[in-house]
Amino acid sequence: MTRFAQILLCAVLALGGAISPALAAGRYIAYVGTYTGEKSKGIYALRLDPASGKFESLGLQAEVDSPSFVATDPHHRFLYALTERTSRQDATGYLSSYAIDPATGALRLINKVAANGTTTGHLAVDGTGRWLLVANYGSGSVAVFALGADGSVGAMTDFKQHEGSSVDARRQKGPHPHEVVLSSDNRFAFVPDLGLDKVFVYRLDTAAGKLTAAEPAPVPPGFGPRHMIFGRGEKFAYVLGEMGSKVIVLAYDKASGALTPVQTIATIPADFKGENNSAELALDASGRFLYATNRGHDSVSVFAIHPRTGQLDLLQVEPSGGKIPRGMTIDPAGTHLLAGNQDSDGIAVFNRDKASGKLTATGQVLDIPSPVCILFVPLDGN
């Protein structure tokens, strides 16, 4: 499943407005990855109540340590979760696989394996459903694992260790790959590395589960690239700088995988004096609007996308409805945006004007502890 497809599935309608037929029929379930602690115990779930048009919590679905990101196979039969551990004593990352009950969305553990790295930060399934690609933030590596027909995570088939540093002596002493993003044609994997101020480009061999490095795309020193998303049609890509609180626009060459910088734009006001770490990107289905969450400024930035040049104009910076917004997504109908506020233990729901792209707070906050990632999955397997 491509990242663009995930984003279209990663939220659901809340207050008012039209309800999409699929959601009204109750065929979707939202899995929420969290950081575990006193309140959170693992993967939670939500679904839309067709009668009220609002979410209801389905509670804990799988008890697992800090499943900060989850992903599914292309047919939505299996859910994959990482364990992001940050302990100085043991930061070993793990990968867990679950079978999804197509009737209820209940999760059944299949297996759990080590991620061959520390502070594992992201995972993605390729378009064939045969390979799981993993970014190990702490140890600075990218790994590929085979996926079995039964959904299990199998042997590691490739491993790439990043090397080097960048300008920030505190945060960029070494490599910190933060995400794996696959092109829609499944030919390339892109890895923003916060520690090296580069977006690594790998050719993916889908027959063998191997990665071949191409020329990486540099970003400005101290930018700290965290997450990346393609625009509609994949003419342009957008990379979010966690440390720089900016988005860089890059032209994308589909033949070579090359990324060429076009524009850099801030996600927060220039007069903000506190610490901010931007976190997540979302794109609406029309490809006209881009959204970014800002931790510290505690906001969601709204950008208009120029259809020809791909460049961005900042339209709005809206309070996130909580503290430290991380994961964010737009509902399939395009009328709402959900923002997971990690430190205030809730998912805030916003109305979204499809014509202008702008957000209005609804006041609804879904009670989910330490939310990080929100992923909607169709229960009919489509």
C-alpha positions in Angstrom: 0.0 0.0 0.0 1.5 3.4 -1.0 1.8 6.2 1.5 -0.7 8.3 -0.5 -3.2 5.4 -0.3 -2.6 5.1 3.5 -3.3 8.8 4.0 -6.6 8.5 2.2 -7.5 5.7 4.6 -6.0 7.2 7.7 -9.0 9.0 9.2 -12.8 9.1 9.4 -15.7 11.4 9.6 -16.7 12.9 12.9 -19.1 15.8 13.3 -21.6 16.9 10.7 -21.2 16.7 6.9 -21.8 13.8 4.6 -20.7 10.3 5.6 -19.1 8.3 2.8 -20.9 5.0 2.0 -18.0 2.8 3.0 -17.8 4.5 6.4 -21.5 4.5 6.9 -21.6 0.8 6.2 -19.1 0.3 9.0 -16.5 -1.4 6.8 -13.6 0.6 8.2 -11.7 0.3 11.5 -9.0 2.8 12.7 -5.9 1.4 14.4 -4.1 3.9 16.6 -0.4 3.3 17.3 0.8 4.8 20.6 3.6 5.2 23.0 3.0 2.9 26.0 3.3 3.9 29.6 0.9 4.3 32.6 -2.1 5.0 30.3 -1.4 3.3 27.0 -0.8 -0.4 26.6 -0.5 -0.9 22.8 -2.6 -0.7 19.7 -6.1 0.8 20.1 -9.0 1.0 17.7 -11.9 3.3 16.7 -14.8 3.0 14.4 -17.5 5.3 13.2 -20.9 4.9 14.8 -23.3 5.2 11.8 -26.2 6.3 14.0 -24.4 9.3 15.6 -21.8 10.0 12.9 -19.2 10.1 15.6 -16.4 7.8 16.6 -16.6 5.3 19.3 -13.6 3.6 20.9 -13.1 -0.1 20.6 -10.4 -0.1 23.2 -7.2 -2.0 23.3 -6.7 -4.4 20.4 -3.2 -5.6 21.0 -0.9 -5.2 24.0 2.6 -4.4 22.7 5.3 -2.0 23.7 5.2 1.4 22.0 3.7 0.5 18.6 4.4 4.1 17.3 3.7 3.2 13.7 1.6 0.5 12.0 1.0 -0.5 8.4 -0.9 -3.1 6.4 -0.3 -5.3 3.5 -1.9 -4.2 0.1 -5.0 -6.4 0.7 -5.4 -5.3 4.4 -5.3 -8.9 5.7 -2.4 -8.2 8.1 -1.3 -5.4 10.3 2.4 -4.8 11.1 3.6 -2.8 14.1 7.0 -1.7 15.2 8.1 -1.4 18.8 10.0 1.9 19.3 12.1 1.6 22.4 14.3 4.4 23.6 15.8 3.0 26.9 19.6 3.6 27.2 19.8 0.1 28.7 18.0 -1.6 25.8 16.6 0.2 22.8 16.2 -2.9 20.6 13.4 -2.5 18.1 10.9 -5.2 17.3 8.4 -6.0 14.5 5.1 -7.6 15.2 2.6 -9.0 12.7 -1.1 -9.5 13.3 -3.9 -11.2 11.3 -7.0 -8.9 10.9 -10.4 -10.4 11.5 -12.3 -9.3 8.4 -15.6 -9.3 10.3 -14.6 -7.4 13.5 -11.1 -6.0 12.9 -9.8 -8.0 15.9 -6.1 -8.6 15.9 -4.4 -12.0 16.3 -0.7 -12.1 16.9 1.2 -14.1 14.3 4.9 -13.5 15.3 7.4 -11.0 16.6 11.0 -10.5 15.5 13.9 -8.2 16.2 14.2 -5.2 13.8 18.0 -5.5 13.7 18.4 -2.0 15.1 17.6 0.4 17.9 14.8 3.0 18.4 13.0 1.7 15.4 11.0 4.6 13.9 9.0 3.6 10.9 7.9 0.7 8.7 6.2 0.2 5.3 5.0 -2.7 3.2 5.9 -2.6 -0.5 3.3 -2.8 -3.2 3.7 -6.6 -3.8 3.1 -7.3 -0.1 6.3 -9.5 0.0 8.6 -7.1 1.8 8.6 -5.0 5.0 11.0 -2.0 4.9 12.1 -0.7 8.3 13.9 2.5 9.4 16.0 2.1 12.6 16.3 5.7 13.9 18.6 5.0 16.8 21.2 2.8 15.1 21.0 4.6 11.7 20.0 1.7 9.5 17.4 0.5 7.0 16.4 -3.1 6.8 14.2 -5.3 4.5 12.4 -8.3 5.8 10.5 -11.0 3.9 6.8 -11.4 4.6 5.3 -14.9 4.5 2.0 -15.8 2.8 0.6 -16.2 6.4 1.5 -12.6 7.2 4.5 -13.5 9.4 7.7 -11.4 9.4 10.5 -13.6 8.1 14.2 -13.4 7.5 16.0 -10.1 6.9 16.9 -9.9 3.2 18.9 -6.7 3.1 20.5 -4.2 5.5 21.9 -0.7 4.9 23.9 1.1 7.5 24.0 4.9 7.1 27.2 6.8 8.1 28.2 10.3 8.8 26.9 13.4 10.7 25.6 16.9 10.2 25.8 20.4 11.8 23.9 20.0 15.0 26.3 18.6 17.6 23.5 17.4 19.9 21.0 15.8 17.5 23.1 15.0 14.4 26.2 13.2 15.7 25.2 10.2 13.6 22.6 8.9 11.1 18.9 8.8 12.1 16.7 7.5 9.3 13.1 8.4 10.2 10.8 7.0 7.6 10.6 4.7 4.5 8.4 6.0 1.6 7.8 3.9 -1.5 7.0 5.3 -5.0 3.7 4.3 -6.4 5.4 2.2 -9.1 7.2 0.3 -6.3 10.6 0.9 -7.9 12.1 3.3 -5.3 12.3 3.6 -1.5 13.0 7.0 0.0 14.5 7.4 3.5 14.6 10.9 5.1 17.6 10.8 7.5 17.4 13.5 10.2 20.9 13.0 11.4 22.6 13.4 8.0 20.3 16.0 6.4 19.8 13.8 3.4 16.9 11.9 1.7 18.4 8.6 0.7 17.1 7.0 -2.5 17.2 3.2 -3.0 16.1 1.1 -6.0 14.0 -1.8 -4.7 14.5 -5.2 -6.2 11.0 -6.8 -5.6 12.2 -10.2 -6.7 15.0 -10.5 -4.1 14.0 -7.9 -1.4 17.3 -5.9 -2.0 18.1 -2.2 -2.0 20.6 -0.5 -4.3 21.6 3.0 -3.4 21.1 5.9 -5.9 22.2 9.5 -5.4 20.7 10.9 -2.2 19.0 14.3 -2.1 20.6 16.8 0.3 18.6 19.3 2.3 19.7 22.5 4.1 22.1 21.9 7.0 20.2 21.5 10.3 16.9 20.8 8.5 16.5 17.4 10.0 14.4 15.6 7.4 11.7 13.6 9.1 8.8 12.6 6.9 8.1 12.8 3.1 5.0 12.6 1.0 4.4 12.7 -2.8 2.1 15.1 -4.4 -0.7 14.0 -6.6 0.8 12.5 -9.8 4.2 12.3 -8.2 5.7 15.3 -10.0 6.8 16.7 -6.7 7.7 15.4 -3.3 7.4 17.3 0.0 9.9 16.7 2.9 9.2 17.9 6.4 12.2 19.2 8.4 11.7 18.3 12.1 14.5 20.5 13.3 14.0 23.3 10.7 10.2 23.5 11.1 10.0 23.8 7.3 8.9 21.9 4.2 11.1 21.6 1.2 9.5 21.0 -2.2 11.4 18.7 -4.6 10.8 17.9 -8.2 10.7 14.1 -8.8 12.2 12.3 -11.7 10.2 9.0 -12.0 12.8 7.4 -14.2 15.9 7.9 -12.0 14.3 8.5 -8.6 16.2 11.9 -8.4 14.9 14.7 -6.2 15.7 18.3 -7.0 14.9 21.1 -4.6 12.4 23.7 -5.7 11.3 25.7 -2.7 11.6 25.8 1.1 8.9 27.3 3.3 8.3 27.6 7.1 5.6 25.7 8.9 5.3 28.1 11.9 5.3 31.9 12.3 8.8 33.6 12.2 8.1 35.3 15.6 7.7 32.0 17.5 10.4 31.8 20.2 9.8 28.4 21.7 11.2 25.0 20.6 9.3 23.3 17.8 9.7 19.9 16.1 7.5 19.4 13.1 6.2 15.9 12.9 3.8 14.7 10.1 2.5 15.5 6.6 -0.9 14.8 5.0 -2.1 15.5 1.5 -5.8 15.8 0.5 -7.2 13.6 -2.2 -7.4 16.5 -4.7 -3.7 17.1 -4.3 -4.4 20.8 -3.8 -3.6 21.1 -0.1 -0.8 19.9 2.2 -0.9 19.8 6.0 1.9 19.6 8.6 1.8 19.1 12.4 4.1 21.2 14.7 5.1 19.9 18.1 5.9 22.7 20.5 4.0 25.3 18.5 1.2 22.7 18.8 -0.5 23.5 15.5 -1.4 22.2 12.1 -0.2 24.2 9.1 -2.2 24.4 6.0 -0.6 25.0 2.6 -2.0 25.5 -0.9 -0.2 23.6 -3.7 0.4 25.3 -7.0 -0.9 22.8 -9.6 1.9 23.5 -12.1 5.0 24.3 -10.0 4.2 22.3 -6.9 5.2 25.2 -4.8 3.4 26.0 -1.5 1.6 29.0 -0.1 0.9 29.0 3.7 -2.8 29.5 4.2 -3.4 28.9 7.9 -1.7 27.8 11.2 -4.4 26.3 13.3 -4.0 25.2 17.0 -3.9 21.4 17.2 -6.4 21.1 20.0 -3.9 19.5 22.3 -0.2 19.1 23.2 2.5 17.7 20.9 0.6 16.8 17.7 2.2 13.9 15.9 0.2 11.6 13.6 -2.5 13.3 11.4 -4.7 12.3 8.6 -7.7 13.3 6.5 -10.9 11.3 6.3 -11.8 9.6 3.0 -14.6 12.0 2.4 -12.1 14.9 2.7 -14.3 16.8 5.1 -12.4 16.3 8.3 -8.8 16.2 9.6 -7.8 14.2 12.7 -4.7 15.2 14.7 -3.2 12.9 17.4 -1.9 15.0 20.3 0.5 12.8 22.1 1.0 14.6 25.4 -2.7 15.5 26.0 -3.9 11.9 25.2 -6.4 12.7 22.5 -7.2 12.9 18.8 -8.7 16.3 17.9 -11.3 16.4 15.1 -11.4 19.4 12.6 -13.9 20.3 9.9 -12.0 20.8 6.6 -13.3 23.1 3.9 -12.7 21.1 0.7 -12.7 24.3 -1.5 -10.3 26.4 0.7 -8.4 23.6 2.5 -8.8 25.5 5.8 -9.6 23.9 9.2 -12.1 24.7 11.9 -12.0 23.0 15.3 -15.1 20.9 16.1 -14.3 20.7 19.8 -14.5 16.9 19.6 -11.5 15.1 21.1 -11.3 11.3 21.1 -9.9 9.8 24.3 -6.9 7.8 23.1 -3.7 7.7 25.2 -0.4 9.0 23.6 -1.6 8.7 20.0 1.2 8.6 17.4 -0.2 7.0 14.2 -3.8 6.6 13.0 -4.5 4.1 10.2 -7.9 3.2 8.7 -8.3 -0.2 7.3 -11.3 -1.6 5.3 -12.6 -4.7 6.9 -13.8 -6.3 3.6 -10.1 -6.6 2.5 -10.4 -4.2 -0.5 
